[in-house]
Amino acid sequence: MRYSRYICFEQKNKVMKTLLLFIALLSAGTFNVVGQDSTTVSTRPVYFRIVKTDKSEVIAEILKEDEREIYVKTEDGRTFYIPQHAIKEIIELNNDDFNAKGKYIGEDKFATRYFITTNGLPIKKGEHYIQWNLFGPDFQFAVGENLNVGVMSSWFGSPLIGSIKWSKKLGEKSQLGIGGLLGTGSWLAPDWGGALPFATVSFGDRTKNIAFSGGYGSIWANGDASGRAIVSVAGMVKIAPRVSLVFDSFIMPRGPEKTSTYQSSEYNPQTGNYEPTTVSYTYRADAFALLIPGIRWHQDEGKAFQFGFAGVFLDNDLLPIPVPMVQWYRSI
């Protein structure tokens, strides 16, 4: 029995070490960007991301340009002309779009979102998206420069949850997000409702970032309400033009002690009758954590596929969820 408990403990230890290593890699990558010495890349030529009308892209210097065509030079030394009518967009790149080896990585178009939580970065104006989940859709819209709203539900239309987030830039590589979620059981459970106001502070950019969030979730039904504090640590890092590592968490610390009373009846042997009595008991909600490491595969411009394997910490046990969390991102 002791041996089996030891094996179980070792397995939990390995899982926790893996998750901590994942978070450490995200943090290291993020803060490396924040503290990067600009003198190491000052000699790099100015490169542009040239998006063509056929959705292909070219990363290159622009050596010459006129009304008919542009003459470009790629990183590997190739030079050629691109007709102006074949160009959809030209975007100037900066140091954050390249890794330490000088290879182009580019930003993650869906960098404001992890699996469940968000960060302080706003959705760029016009870059609305849908996150398709196995249980239902999640629509997110940029209605202003720093204001995003959304709506999510299941395929049955219950629950129906609205979201809002306002973002503010705190520094060159730091952001603040304040928002909330408000939901109802809609037609299936009209007496049910919930709210989650939150705040998040994030560090990094749309290539690498890490976020620390906190809020208070409250649920009410049939006149009764209950709530818990909720915290989260999440992050992402784009390691290749088509691959990002993502980590998300949803943590409810152990709740405070509460005393509840109810009326019951107790048999009195002296009278031979059941007599009313008041029963009191004290309870405390256990800590709960949902931990989700995963990978995001960027299939095309405005398209990404994301999957991860979640683990649940409950009753002092870390239990893996055998069904992976699968999501699809699509720009709209």
N, C-alpha and C positions, 0 to 999 in steps of 0.2 A: 504493500500500500504506500509506504514512504517512497519507494522507488518510482512508482507511477506518478506520485505527486511531484517528485523531483523532475521527471521527464516533462510533465505538463508545464512546470515553472520554467524549464529551459526553453521550451517552445515559445512560451509567451515572451521570454527575454529576447529571443532572436527576432521575433516580430517587432517588438518595441525598438530594438536596436536598429532594425531596418528602416522603420518609420522615422526615427530620430536622425539617421544618416540622410534620408531623403530630404527632411526639413533643413538639415545643415547644409546640404549641397545647394538647395534653393537660396538659403540665406547667404552663403558664400558668394554665389553667382550674382545675387542682387547687390550686395554691398561692394563687390568688386567693381560693378558698374558705377555705383555712387562715388567711389573713391578713385576712379581710374585717372591716371596721369595723362593729361591731354598732350604732353610733349612727346609721348611715344607714338602718336599717330599724326602729328602735325605735318609730316612730309607726305602723307597719303594724298593722291590727287582727288579732286572732287568728282565723285561718281553719282550717276543718276539711275533711277529705276524707270525704265522706259516700257510702259505697258502698251502693247499693240492691240489693234482692233480685233485680232483673232485670239485674244486673251493670253498670248505668249508674252514673255518678258525678257528684257535685255538689261544687264547691269554693266554700265560702261561710262567712260568719259565722253563728253561732247567736244570734239575738236573743232568742228565748224558747223554752222547752221545758217540756212537761208529759207525762203518761203517754200521751196520745193522739197528739201530733204535735209537730213542731218548726217554728219560724218562722225562716227563714233569709234572708240578704241576700248576693247574689253580688257579685263584683268590679265588674261593670258596673251595679250599682244595683238589680237586680231583687229583689223580695221575694216569697216564697210559702211555703206550708205543705207539709211532707212528713209523711205518716202514719208513726207509729212502726212499724207492722207491715210497711211497705215498706222499712225500713232494716235492712241486714245488719250494717254496721259504721260507726263514727264514729272517725276518726283525726285527732288534733290535728297541724297542720303547723307546721314551724319555718322559720327563714330559709333553710336549705339547700334547701328545696323550691321556692324561687323564684329566678329569674335576676336579673341586675343591673337589669333593667327592671321587676321586680316581677311577671313572668308566671310562673304556676305551671308547674313542670317535673316535680317528683316524683322519687322515687328509682327507680333501675334495679333491678328485682326480681332480676336475675341479675348484679349488680355484683361478685360474688365471682369471676367467671369471665371470661376473655377468649376466645381461640380454643382455646389449648392450656393455658396456664399459669393460675395462680390468684394470689391476694393474701392479705393478712393478715386480711381481713374474714371472719367466719364466716357460714355459711348460717344464717339465722334459724330458730329452733326451729319445726318444723312446715312449713317452706317447702322440702321436698324437691323435686327436679326431675330431669328426664331431658334430656340433650343428645343429640338424634338427629344422627348424622353419616352421610354417604354410605356409609362403610365399616362402621358399626355403632353401637350405643347406648352411652351413658355415664350411669350412674345415680349420683346424689349425694344423701346423706341427712344430716340434722342429728340426731345421736344424743344431743347434749348442747348446753348453751348455747354452748360454744366448741369443740366437737369434731364434725368432719364425717368421714364415711367414704363410699367409693364403689366401684363396680366397673364396668369397661368391657371391651368385647370387640368382635370383628368379627361379622358375620352368620354366620360359620362356627364361632364359639366358640373361635377361636385367633387371637391370643394371648388370655389371660385375665389382666387386671391389676386388682389391688386398690389403693385409695388411702386415705390417712388424713391429716388435717390438724388440728392444734391451734392455736387463735388466742388472742392476748393483746392487750389494748388497752394501748398504750404512752403515749398522750396523747389529747387531744381529737380530733385528726385524724391519728393515726398508729397502726399496728398491726403486730404480729409474727405470722408464721405459720411453724410447724415441722411437717414431715410427710414423707411418702415414698410411693413407688409400688413395688409388688412384683408381678412377673408371671411367667407361665410360658407355654410354647407349648401347654399342655394336651394334648388328645388327638392333635393334628396333629404336634406336636414336643415330646414330653415331656422330652427331654434339654436343651431350651433354657430359659433363665431370665434375668431381669434385675431390677435394683433401682435406685432413684433416690431417695436421701434428699435433702431440700432445706430451705432456709429462705428466707423472703421478708419484706421490710419494705415496707410500703405507706403512702402518705400520701393523705389525702382521706376521702371518705365514699362512700355508695351512689349519689351523683349524679355525682361526679367523683373519680377516684383514679388514682394512678400507683404501680407496684410494681417493686422491684428484687429479683431472685431469684438464687440460686446453689445448685448441688448437684453431685453426682458420680454419673454414670450408669455402671453396670457391667452387662455382658452375659456370660453363660457358656454354653458348649455343648460337650458331649463332653469334659468335663474341662478345657477351656481357658477362660480368662477375660480380659477386657480392659475398660478403663474410660476415661472422659474427664470432665474438668470441664465443667460446663454453666452458663451464665448467661443471664439474660433481663431485658429491660426491657419493660414492658407498661403499658397505661393505657386508660381509657375516660372519656368525658364525655357526659352526657346533654344534648343541645342543644335538645330539644323534647319535649313529652309522649310522643311515639311514636318518637323517633329518638335513638340513641346512636352516637357514633363510637368505634371500638375499634381498638387497635393491640396486636399481640403479636409476640414474637420468641423464637427458640430458637437460642442461640449456643454453639458449641463452639470455644473458642480453639485456636490451633495447638498440637499436642501436643509433648511433650518428645522429644528425640532418643533413639532406642532402637537397640541393636545386636543383631542376630540372627545365629545361626550354624546351619549345617546341613551334613550330610555329603554329599559328592559324589564323583565319580571324575574323574581327569584322565589323559589319555594321556601316557605317558612315552616319547619317541622313542628314548631310550637302551636301554630294556629291551624296547620294543615292546609293553608291557602298559598297561592302565588301572589306575591306582593310587588308593587312597582318599585324599581330601583334605578339609580343613575350609574351608568358605567363609563369610566374615563380610560382612555389609552393614549399613549404617546408614540408618535412615529416620526420617521425622518426619511425623506426620499433619497434613494441611492444615487450616486454619481453615474452619469451616462455619457458616453462619447462615441461618435461615429467618425471613423478615420478612413479617408479615401485617397490612396495614391493611384495615379493613373498616367496615361499617355494620350496626347492629342495629335492626331494625324491630319495635317493640312492637305486636303485633296486637291484643292484648286482655289482660285481667288474667290473668297466668300463662302468656302465650303470646308468643313472640318468634321472629323469623326473622333469621338473621345470614349475611352473605356477605362474602367478601373475596378479593382477588387477591394471591397470595403471590409472593415473589421469593426465590431461593436464591443465596447468595454461596458459591462454591466454586472452588477453584483460581484465585483472584484475578479471577473473573468473576462478574458479577451477572446471573443468568438469570431471566426471568419464567416462572412456571408458568401455562400457558394455561388450565388447568382451575380454576375458582374454588373456594374452600373454602366449602361451604354447610352450615349447621347450623340445627336447630330446637330451641328450648327449650320445655318443657312442665312446668308444676308438677304434682306428684303428691301 
